[in-house]
Amino acid sequence: MNTKTTSKNLLLKYLFPKIGEAYRLKELFKQIFDNADQLESIQDLKEWMKIAATSKLVTIQQFLNTLQSH
């Protein structure tokens, strides 16, 4: 993440914890698809799924379930 994104993420994390968590997970997920290396992207996606599995956000869990079912 770049400095601007990191600053925004920290602000959201402290002011609005649920929004901050959702934003962080969204940015991490976006980085996976910005990666040109397919093998590395698969590893990153697996790692993201582990991180997302610890989230208590219902929409993140629903999205994770959708990914796992495909």
PDB file of N, CA, C and O in Angstrom:
ATOM      1  N   MET A   1       0.836  -1.172   0.000  1.00  0.00           N
ATOM      2  CA  MET A   1       0.000   0.000   0.000  1.00  0.00           C
ATOM      3  C   MET A   1       0.884   1.240   0.000  1.00  0.00           C
ATOM      4  O   MET A   1       1.961   1.253   0.597  1.00  0.00           O
ATOM      5  N   ASN A   2       0.413   2.275  -0.677  1.00  0.00           N
ATOM      6  CA  ASN A   2       1.180   3.509  -0.672  1.00  0.00           C
ATOM      7  C   ASN A   2       0.883   4.312   0.594  1.00  0.00           C
ATOM      8  O   ASN A   2       0.001   3.950   1.373  1.00  0.00           O
ATOM      9  N   THR A   3       1.618   5.394   0.792  1.00  0.00           N
ATOM     10  CA  THR A   3       1.497   6.189   2.017  1.00  0.00           C
ATOM     11  C   THR A   3       0.106   6.781   2.188  1.00  0.00           C
ATOM     12  O   THR A   3      -0.438   6.781   3.292  1.00  0.00           O
ATOM     13  N   LYS A   4      -0.475   7.286   1.100  1.00  0.00           N
ATOM     14  CA  LYS A   4      -1.808   7.883   1.176  1.00  0.00           C
ATOM     15  C   LYS A   4      -2.842   6.834   1.579  1.00  0.00           C
ATOM     16  O   LYS A   4      -3.693   7.091   2.431  1.00  0.00           O
ATOM     17  N   THR A   5      -2.768   5.663   0.973  1.00  0.00           N
ATOM     18  CA  THR A   5      -3.695   4.578   1.293  1.00  0.00           C
ATOM     19  C   THR A   5      -3.507   4.128   2.738  1.00  0.00           C
ATOM     20  O   THR A   5      -4.485   3.888   3.446  1.00  0.00           O
ATOM     21  N   THR A   6      -2.265   4.014   3.175  1.00  0.00           N
ATOM     22  CA  THR A   6      -1.984   3.592   4.542  1.00  0.00           C
ATOM     23  C   THR A   6      -2.532   4.600   5.548  1.00  0.00           C
ATOM     24  O   THR A   6      -3.114   4.211   6.562  1.00  0.00           O
ATOM     25  N   SER A   7      -2.352   5.882   5.277  1.00  0.00           N
ATOM     26  CA  SER A   7      -2.871   6.924   6.174  1.00  0.00           C
ATOM     27  C   SER A   7      -4.389   6.867   6.257  1.00  0.00           C
ATOM     28  O   SER A   7      -4.965   6.972   7.340  1.00  0.00           O
ATOM     29  N   LYS A   8      -5.031   6.699   5.103  1.00  0.00           N
ATOM     30  CA  LYS A   8      -6.493   6.617   5.073  1.00  0.00           C
ATOM     31  C   LYS A   8      -6.957   5.386   5.845  1.00  0.00           C
ATOM     32  O   LYS A   8      -7.933   5.445   6.592  1.00  0.00           O
ATOM     33  N   ASN A   9      -6.255   4.281   5.662  1.00  0.00           N
ATOM     34  CA  ASN A   9      -6.603   3.040   6.346  1.00  0.00           C
ATOM     35  C   ASN A   9      -6.494   3.204   7.863  1.00  0.00           C
ATOM     36  O   ASN A   9      -7.371   2.749   8.598  1.00  0.00           O
ATOM     37  N   LEU A  10      -5.437   3.843   8.331  1.00  0.00           N
ATOM     38  CA  LEU A  10      -5.263   4.052   9.772  1.00  0.00           C
ATOM     39  C   LEU A  10      -6.351   4.955  10.338  1.00  0.00           C
ATOM     40  O   LEU A  10      -6.874   4.692  11.421  1.00  0.00           O
ATOM     41  N   LEU A  11      -6.693   6.012   9.617  1.00  0.00           N
ATOM     42  CA  LEU A  11      -7.743   6.915  10.070  1.00  0.00           C
ATOM     43  C   LEU A  11      -9.077   6.178  10.179  1.00  0.00           C
ATOM     44  O   LEU A  11      -9.777   6.287  11.186  1.00  0.00           O
ATOM     45  N   LEU A  12      -9.418   5.431   9.140  1.00  0.00           N
ATOM     46  CA  LEU A  12     -10.666   4.670   9.166  1.00  0.00           C
ATOM     47  C   LEU A  12     -10.660   3.625  10.278  1.00  0.00           C
ATOM     48  O   LEU A  12     -11.672   3.403  10.943  1.00  0.00           O
ATOM     49  N   LYS A  13      -9.513   2.993  10.468  1.00  0.00           N
ATOM     50  CA  LYS A  13      -9.398   1.940  11.481  1.00  0.00           C
ATOM     51  C   LYS A  13      -9.739   2.464  12.875  1.00  0.00           C
ATOM     52  O   LYS A  13     -10.410   1.784  13.651  1.00  0.00           O
ATOM     53  N   TYR A  14      -9.281   3.658  13.186  1.00  0.00           N
ATOM     54  CA  TYR A  14      -9.509   4.198  14.524  1.00  0.00           C
ATOM     55  C   TYR A  14     -10.846   4.905  14.677  1.00  0.00           C
ATOM     56  O   TYR A  14     -11.465   4.827  15.738  1.00  0.00           O
ATOM     57  N   LEU A  15     -11.306   5.598  13.631  1.00  0.00           N
ATOM     58  CA  LEU A  15     -12.572   6.318  13.734  1.00  0.00           C
ATOM     59  C   LEU A  15     -13.776   5.409  13.509  1.00  0.00           C
ATOM     60  O   LEU A  15     -14.801   5.537  14.179  1.00  0.00           O
ATOM     61  N   PHE A  16     -13.634   4.497  12.561  1.00  0.00           N
ATOM     62  CA  PHE A  16     -14.726   3.596  12.187  1.00  0.00           C
ATOM     63  C   PHE A  16     -14.136   2.201  11.993  1.00  0.00           C
ATOM     64  O   PHE A  16     -13.843   1.814  10.862  1.00  0.00           O
ATOM     65  N   PRO A  17     -13.957   1.445  13.065  1.00  0.00           N
ATOM     66  CA  PRO A  17     -13.241   0.166  12.979  1.00  0.00           C
ATOM     67  C   PRO A  17     -13.770  -0.804  11.921  1.00  0.00           C
ATOM     68  O   PRO A  17     -12.976  -1.428  11.217  1.00  0.00           O
ATOM     69  N   LYS A  18     -15.077  -0.942  11.796  1.00  0.00           N
ATOM     70  CA  LYS A  18     -15.618  -1.893  10.816  1.00  0.00           C
ATOM     71  C   LYS A  18     -15.355  -1.424   9.389  1.00  0.00           C
ATOM     72  O   LYS A  18     -14.999  -2.224   8.524  1.00  0.00           O
ATOM     73  N   ILE A  19     -15.528  -0.133   9.147  1.00  0.00           N
ATOM     74  CA  ILE A  19     -15.252   0.407   7.813  1.00  0.00           C
ATOM     75  C   ILE A  19     -13.761   0.304   7.516  1.00  0.00           C
ATOM     76  O   ILE A  19     -13.370  -0.030   6.398  1.00  0.00           O
ATOM     77  N   GLY A  20     -12.932   0.589   8.513  1.00  0.00           N
ATOM     78  CA  GLY A  20     -11.487   0.479   8.335  1.00  0.00           C
ATOM     79  C   GLY A  20     -11.061  -0.933   7.985  1.00  0.00           C
ATOM     80  O   GLY A  20     -10.207  -1.130   7.120  1.00  0.00           O
ATOM     81  N   GLU A  21     -11.648  -1.915   8.646  1.00  0.00           N
ATOM     82  CA  GLU A  21     -11.318  -3.314   8.356  1.00  0.00           C
ATOM     83  C   GLU A  21     -11.763  -3.693   6.947  1.00  0.00           C
ATOM     84  O   GLU A  21     -11.020  -4.342   6.211  1.00  0.00           O
ATOM     85  N   ALA A  22     -12.967  -3.291   6.576  1.00  0.00           N
ATOM     86  CA  ALA A  22     -13.473  -3.594   5.236  1.00  0.00           C
ATOM     87  C   ALA A  22     -12.600  -2.938   4.172  1.00  0.00           C
ATOM     88  O   ALA A  22     -12.288  -3.560   3.156  1.00  0.00           O
ATOM     89  N   TYR A  23     -12.207  -1.701   4.395  1.00  0.00           N
ATOM     90  CA  TYR A  23     -11.359  -0.985   3.439  1.00  0.00           C
ATOM     91  C   TYR A  23      -9.998  -1.667   3.306  1.00  0.00           C
ATOM     92  O   TYR A  23      -9.488  -1.831   2.197  1.00  0.00           O
ATOM     93  N   ARG A  24      -9.412  -2.065   4.437  1.00  0.00           N
ATOM     94  CA  ARG A  24      -8.108  -2.740   4.413  1.00  0.00           C
ATOM     95  C   ARG A  24      -8.188  -4.041   3.625  1.00  0.00           C
ATOM     96  O   ARG A  24      -7.316  -4.326   2.804  1.00  0.00           O
ATOM     97  N   LEU A  25      -9.231  -4.831   3.870  1.00  0.00           N
ATOM     98  CA  LEU A  25      -9.389  -6.097   3.155  1.00  0.00           C
ATOM     99  C   LEU A  25      -9.625  -5.858   1.668  1.00  0.00           C
ATOM    100  O   LEU A  25      -9.133  -6.612   0.828  1.00  0.00           O
ATOM    101  N   LYS A  26     -10.378  -4.809   1.343  1.00  0.00           N
ATOM    102  CA  LYS A  26     -10.626  -4.474  -0.062  1.00  0.00           C
ATOM    103  C   LYS A  26      -9.326  -4.095  -0.761  1.00  0.00           C
ATOM    104  O   LYS A  26      -9.077  -4.530  -1.885  1.00  0.00           O
ATOM    105  N   GLU A  27      -8.502  -3.294  -0.107  1.00  0.00           N
ATOM    106  CA  GLU A  27      -7.233  -2.872  -0.701  1.00  0.00           C
ATOM    107  C   GLU A  27      -6.281  -4.057  -0.870  1.00  0.00           C
ATOM    108  O   GLU A  27      -5.606  -4.166  -1.894  1.00  0.00           O
ATOM    109  N   LEU A  28      -6.223  -4.931   0.110  1.00  0.00           N
ATOM    110  CA  LEU A  28      -5.386  -6.130  -0.009  1.00  0.00           C
ATOM    111  C   LEU A  28      -5.861  -7.007  -1.163  1.00  0.00           C
ATOM    112  O   LEU A  28      -5.049  -7.536  -1.921  1.00  0.00           O
ATOM    113  N   PHE A  29      -7.174  -7.158  -1.293  1.00  0.00           N
ATOM    114  CA  PHE A  29      -7.744  -7.969  -2.369  1.00  0.00           C
ATOM    115  C   PHE A  29      -7.418  -7.346  -3.727  1.00  0.00           C
ATOM    116  O   PHE A  29      -7.076  -8.057  -4.672  1.00  0.00           O
ATOM    117  N   LYS A  30      -7.523  -6.030  -3.820  1.00  0.00           N
ATOM    118  CA  LYS A  30      -7.218  -5.321  -5.070  1.00  0.00           C
ATOM    119  C   LYS A  30      -5.761  -5.534  -5.471  1.00  0.00           C
ATOM    120  O   LYS A  30      -5.469  -5.720  -6.652  1.00  0.00           O
ATOM    121  N   GLN A  31      -4.850  -5.510  -4.509  1.00  0.00           N
ATOM    122  CA  GLN A  31      -3.430  -5.709  -4.794  1.00  0.00           C
ATOM    123  C   GLN A  31      -3.163  -7.075  -5.417  1.00  0.00           C
ATOM    124  O   GLN A  31      -2.266  -7.212  -6.249  1.00  0.00           O
ATOM    125  N   ILE A  32      -3.923  -8.072  -5.027  1.00  0.00           N
ATOM    126  CA  ILE A  32      -3.753  -9.414  -5.584  1.00  0.00           C
ATOM    127  C   ILE A  32      -3.961  -9.381  -7.093  1.00  0.00           C
ATOM    128  O   ILE A  32      -3.200  -9.993  -7.842  1.00  0.00           O
ATOM    129  N   PHE A  33      -4.984  -8.672  -7.534  1.00  0.00           N
ATOM    130  CA  PHE A  33      -5.304  -8.648  -8.957  1.00  0.00           C
ATOM    131  C   PHE A  33      -4.486  -7.633  -9.736  1.00  0.00           C
ATOM    132  O   PHE A  33      -4.492  -7.644 -10.967  1.00  0.00           O
ATOM    133  N   ASP A  34      -3.784  -6.758  -9.030  1.00  0.00           N
ATOM    134  CA  ASP A  34      -2.856  -5.843  -9.689  1.00  0.00           C
ATOM    135  C   ASP A  34      -1.517  -6.526  -9.949  1.00  0.00           C
ATOM    136  O   ASP A  34      -0.701  -6.015 -10.716  1.00  0.00           O
ATOM    137  N   ASN A  35      -1.286  -7.664  -9.323  1.00  0.00           N
ATOM    138  CA  ASN A  35      -0.038  -8.402  -9.461  1.00  0.00           C
ATOM    139  C   ASN A  35      -0.020  -9.145 -10.796  1.00  0.00           C
ATOM    140  O   ASN A  35      -0.972  -9.849 -11.133  1.00  0.00           O
ATOM    141  N   ALA A  36       1.053  -8.986 -11.545  1.00  0.00           N
ATOM    142  CA  ALA A  36       1.155  -9.621 -12.858  1.00  0.00           C
ATOM    143  C   ALA A  36       1.549 -11.099 -12.770  1.00  0.00           C
ATOM    144  O   ALA A  36       1.314 -11.853 -13.714  1.00  0.00           O
ATOM    145  N   ASP A  37       2.131 -11.513 -11.676  1.00  0.00           N
ATOM    146  CA  ASP A  37       2.602 -12.888 -11.506  1.00  0.00           C
ATOM    147  C   ASP A  37       1.452 -13.770 -11.013  1.00  0.00           C
ATOM    148  O   ASP A  37       1.013 -13.650  -9.870  1.00  0.00           O
ATOM    149  N   GLN A  38       0.972 -14.655 -11.888  1.00  0.00           N
ATOM    150  CA  GLN A  38      -0.200 -15.469 -11.569  1.00  0.00           C
ATOM    151  C   GLN A  38       0.046 -16.396 -10.377  1.00  0.00           C
ATOM    152  O   GLN A  38      -0.817 -16.522  -9.510  1.00  0.00           O
ATOM    153  N   LEU A  39       1.193 -17.034 -10.324  1.00  0.00           N
ATOM    154  CA  LEU A  39       1.488 -17.952  -9.217  1.00  0.00           C
ATOM    155  C   LEU A  39       1.526 -17.203  -7.883  1.00  0.00           C
ATOM    156  O   LEU A  39       0.991 -17.674  -6.879  1.00  0.00           O
ATOM    157  N   GLU A  40       2.160 -16.044  -7.887  1.00  0.00           N
ATOM    158  CA  GLU A  40       2.214 -15.235  -6.667  1.00  0.00           C
ATOM    159  C   GLU A  40       0.815 -14.755  -6.282  1.00  0.00           C
ATOM    160  O   GLU A  40       0.487 -14.680  -5.097  1.00  0.00           O
ATOM    161  N   SER A  41      -0.007 -14.430  -7.276  1.00  0.00           N
ATOM    162  CA  SER A  41      -1.376 -13.981  -7.006  1.00  0.00           C
ATOM    163  C   SER A  41      -2.189 -15.072  -6.321  1.00  0.00           C
ATOM    164  O   SER A  41      -2.978 -14.788  -5.419  1.00  0.00           O
ATOM    165  N   ILE A  42      -2.003 -16.304  -6.740  1.00  0.00           N
ATOM    166  CA  ILE A  42      -2.725 -17.420  -6.122  1.00  0.00           C
ATOM    167  C   ILE A  42      -2.314 -17.559  -4.658  1.00  0.00           C
ATOM    168  O   ILE A  42      -3.159 -17.760  -3.786  1.00  0.00           O
ATOM    169  N   GLN A  43      -1.018 -17.452  -4.396  1.00  0.00           N
ATOM    170  CA  GLN A  43      -0.540 -17.526  -3.008  1.00  0.00           C
ATOM    171  C   GLN A  43      -1.088 -16.359  -2.187  1.00  0.00           C
ATOM    172  O   GLN A  43      -1.495 -16.534  -1.039  1.00  0.00           O
ATOM    173  N   ASP A  44      -1.094 -15.167  -2.791  1.00  0.00           N
ATOM    174  CA  ASP A  44      -1.627 -13.986  -2.102  1.00  0.00           C
ATOM    175  C   ASP A  44      -3.120 -14.141  -1.815  1.00  0.00           C
ATOM    176  O   ASP A  44      -3.595 -13.749  -0.749  1.00  0.00           O
ATOM    177  N   LEU A  45      -3.852 -14.710  -2.761  1.00  0.00           N
ATOM    178  CA  LEU A  45      -5.285 -14.914  -2.560  1.00  0.00           C
ATOM    179  C   LEU A  45      -5.536 -15.881  -1.402  1.00  0.00           C
ATOM    180  O   LEU A  45      -6.427 -15.656  -0.583  1.00  0.00           O
ATOM    181  N   LYS A  46      -4.759 -16.941  -1.337  1.00  0.00           N
ATOM    182  CA  LYS A  46      -4.899 -17.893  -0.231  1.00  0.00           C
ATOM    183  C   LYS A  46      -4.614 -17.212   1.107  1.00  0.00           C
ATOM    184  O   LYS A  46      -5.309 -17.455   2.093  1.00  0.00           O
ATOM    185  N   GLU A  47      -3.594 -16.364   1.135  1.00  0.00           N
ATOM    186  CA  GLU A  47      -3.268 -15.632   2.362  1.00  0.00           C
ATOM    187  C   GLU A  47      -4.385 -14.649   2.716  1.00  0.00           C
ATOM    188  O   GLU A  47      -4.749 -14.516   3.884  1.00  0.00           O
ATOM    189  N   TRP A  48      -4.929 -13.958   1.704  1.00  0.00           N
ATOM    190  CA  TRP A  48      -6.031 -13.026   1.936  1.00  0.00           C
ATOM    191  C   TRP A  48      -7.237 -13.767   2.508  1.00  0.00           C
ATOM    192  O   TRP A  48      -7.910 -13.262   3.407  1.00  0.00           O
ATOM    193  N   MET A  49      -7.507 -14.947   1.995  1.00  0.00           N
ATOM    194  CA  MET A  49      -8.651 -15.725   2.474  1.00  0.00           C
ATOM    195  C   MET A  49      -8.469 -16.109   3.947  1.00  0.00           C
ATOM    196  O   MET A  49      -9.442 -16.143   4.701  1.00  0.00           O
ATOM    197  N   LYS A  50      -7.238 -16.395   4.358  1.00  0.00           N
ATOM    198  CA  LYS A  50      -6.972 -16.691   5.772  1.00  0.00           C
ATOM    199  C   LYS A  50      -7.239 -15.459   6.632  1.00  0.00           C
ATOM    200  O   LYS A  50      -7.844 -15.553   7.700  1.00  0.00           O
ATOM    201  N   ILE A  51      -6.782 -14.304   6.153  1.00  0.00           N
ATOM    202  CA  ILE A  51      -7.000 -13.055   6.887  1.00  0.00           C
ATOM    203  C   ILE A  51      -8.492 -12.745   6.954  1.00  0.00           C
ATOM    204  O   ILE A  51      -9.011 -12.401   8.016  1.00  0.00           O
ATOM    205  N   ALA A  52      -9.178 -12.867   5.820  1.00  0.00           N
ATOM    206  CA  ALA A  52     -10.611 -12.564   5.753  1.00  0.00           C
ATOM    207  C   ALA A  52     -11.422 -13.502   6.643  1.00  0.00           C
ATOM    208  O   ALA A  52     -12.462 -13.113   7.173  1.00  0.00           O
ATOM    209  N   ALA A  53     -10.953 -14.723   6.805  1.00  0.00           N
ATOM    210  CA  ALA A  53     -11.675 -15.696   7.632  1.00  0.00           C
ATOM    211  C   ALA A  53     -11.740 -15.257   9.096  1.00  0.00           C
ATOM    212  O   ALA A  53     -12.622 -15.695   9.834  1.00  0.00           O
ATOM    213  N   THR A  54     -10.822 -14.404   9.514  1.00  0.00           N
ATOM    214  CA  THR A  54     -10.833 -13.922  10.898  1.00  0.00           C
ATOM    215  C   THR A  54     -11.720 -12.689  11.071  1.00  0.00           C
ATOM    216  O   THR A  54     -11.950 -12.238  12.194  1.00  0.00           O
ATOM    217  N   SER A  55     -12.213 -12.152   9.969  1.00  0.00           N
ATOM    218  CA  SER A  55     -13.066 -10.964  10.027  1.00  0.00           C
ATOM    219  C   SER A  55     -14.437 -11.325  10.579  1.00  0.00           C
ATOM    220  O   SER A  55     -14.957 -12.413  10.331  1.00  0.00           O
ATOM    221  N   LYS A  56     -15.007 -10.404  11.325  1.00  0.00           N
ATOM    222  CA  LYS A  56     -16.354 -10.607  11.858  1.00  0.00           C
ATOM    223  C   LYS A  56     -17.399  -9.864  11.029  1.00  0.00           C
ATOM    224  O   LYS A  56     -18.569  -9.798  11.404  1.00  0.00           O
ATOM    225  N   LEU A  57     -16.962  -9.304   9.896  1.00  0.00           N
ATOM    226  CA  LEU A  57     -17.888  -8.585   9.026  1.00  0.00           C
ATOM    227  C   LEU A  57     -18.671  -9.580   8.177  1.00  0.00           C
ATOM    228  O   LEU A  57     -18.085 -10.399   7.469  1.00  0.00           O
ATOM    229  N   VAL A  58     -19.981  -9.505   8.250  1.00  0.00           N
ATOM    230  CA  VAL A  58     -20.857 -10.463   7.563  1.00  0.00           C
ATOM    231  C   VAL A  58     -20.624 -10.440   6.055  1.00  0.00           C
ATOM    232  O   VAL A  58     -20.543 -11.497   5.430  1.00  0.00           O
ATOM    233  N   THR A  59     -20.516  -9.258   5.467  1.00  0.00           N
ATOM    234  CA  THR A  59     -20.341  -9.188   4.011  1.00  0.00           C
ATOM    235  C   THR A  59     -19.011  -9.792   3.568  1.00  0.00           C
ATOM    236  O   THR A  59     -18.933 -10.406   2.504  1.00  0.00           O
ATOM    237  N   ILE A  60     -17.975  -9.625   4.369  1.00  0.00           N
ATOM    238  CA  ILE A  60     -16.680 -10.239   4.049  1.00  0.00           C
ATOM    239  C   ILE A  60     -16.807 -11.757   4.132  1.00  0.00           C
ATOM    240  O   ILE A  60     -16.292 -12.466   3.267  1.00  0.00           O
ATOM    241  N   GLN A  61     -17.479 -12.259   5.149  1.00  0.00           N
ATOM    242  CA  GLN A  61     -17.683 -13.702   5.289  1.00  0.00           C
ATOM    243  C   GLN A  61     -18.496 -14.265   4.124  1.00  0.00           C
ATOM    244  O   GLN A  61     -18.193 -15.347   3.622  1.00  0.00           O
ATOM    245  N   GLN A  62     -19.519 -13.540   3.696  1.00  0.00           N
ATOM    246  CA  GLN A  62     -20.329 -13.981   2.557  1.00  0.00           C
ATOM    247  C   GLN A  62     -19.487 -14.027   1.286  1.00  0.00           C
ATOM    248  O   GLN A  62     -19.576 -14.979   0.510  1.00  0.00           O
ATOM    249  N   PHE A  63     -18.671 -12.998   1.075  1.00  0.00           N
ATOM    250  CA  PHE A  63     -17.798 -12.972  -0.098  1.00  0.00           C
ATOM    251  C   PHE A  63     -16.791 -14.115  -0.044  1.00  0.00           C
ATOM    252  O   PHE A  63     -16.533 -14.771  -1.054  1.00  0.00           O
ATOM    253  N   LEU A  64     -16.228 -14.349   1.123  1.00  0.00           N
ATOM    254  CA  LEU A  64     -15.280 -15.448   1.301  1.00  0.00           C
ATOM    255  C   LEU A  64     -15.943 -16.787   0.994  1.00  0.00           C
ATOM    256  O   LEU A  64     -15.344 -17.634   0.332  1.00  0.00           O
ATOM    257  N   ASN A  65     -17.164 -16.987   1.464  1.00  0.00           N
ATOM    258  CA  ASN A  65     -17.902 -18.219   1.168  1.00  0.00           C
ATOM    259  C   ASN A  65     -18.128 -18.377  -0.331  1.00  0.00           C
ATOM    260  O   ASN A  65     -18.041 -19.485  -0.861  1.00  0.00           O
ATOM    261  N   THR A  66     -18.415 -17.279  -1.008  1.00  0.00           N
ATOM    262  CA  THR A  66     -18.592 -17.320  -2.464  1.00  0.00           C
ATOM    263  C   THR A  66     -17.300 -17.748  -3.145  1.00  0.00           C
ATOM    264  O   THR A  66     -17.320 -18.598  -4.035  1.00  0.00           O
ATOM    265  N   LEU A  67     -16.179 -17.168  -2.735  1.00  0.00           N
ATOM    266  CA  LEU A  67     -14.884 -17.540  -3.317  1.00  0.00           C
ATOM    267  C   LEU A  67     -14.576 -19.014  -3.077  1.00  0.00           C
ATOM    268  O   LEU A  67     -14.112 -19.711  -3.979  1.00  0.00           O
ATOM    269  N   GLN A  68     -14.832 -19.482  -1.871  1.00  0.00           N
ATOM    270  CA  GLN A  68     -14.516 -20.866  -1.525  1.00  0.00           C
ATOM    271  C   GLN A  68     -15.397 -21.865  -2.264  1.00  0.00           C
ATOM    272  O   GLN A  68     -15.002 -23.016  -2.455  1.00  0.00           O
ATOM    273  N   SER A  69     -16.579 -21.440  -2.678  1.00  0.00           N
ATOM    274  CA  SER A  69     -17.477 -22.367  -3.368  1.00  0.00           C
ATOM    275  C   SER A  69     -17.157 -22.488  -4.860  1.00  0.00           C
ATOM    276  O   SER A  69     -17.763 -23.302  -5.558  1.00  0.00           O
ATOM    277  N   HIS A  70     -16.222 -21.696  -5.347  1.00  0.00           N
ATOM    278  CA  HIS A  70     -15.860 -21.759  -6.777  1.00  0.00           C
ATOM    279  C   HIS A  70     -14.518 -22.387  -6.992  1.00  0.00           C
ATOM    280  O   HIS A  70     -14.071 -22.513  -8.132  1.00  0.00           O
TER     281      HIS A  70
END
